[in-house]
């Protein structure tokens, strides 16, 4: 009896493509046309897709919360949890010896 060849890992799908694939899997499973072994494989793939989509949604939610709070968020799709570089702070102005109209520069 021949052992099945392991399939090479596929590159991760984007969020929308993952949702489309998940919908296709759900339709196949609901149709009742899959055998038991294929049903289990489809379920496993679906679980991986659900986990990937959930992770992406959590990442986007964190970015949105940071934007709402006024923090700088890189637009280049940086992974969640990375802290954007802090902007250099301006030196504090020295107190002036003059009156109200004096400017600090």
Beta strands, then each sheet from edge to edge (+ up, - down):
end
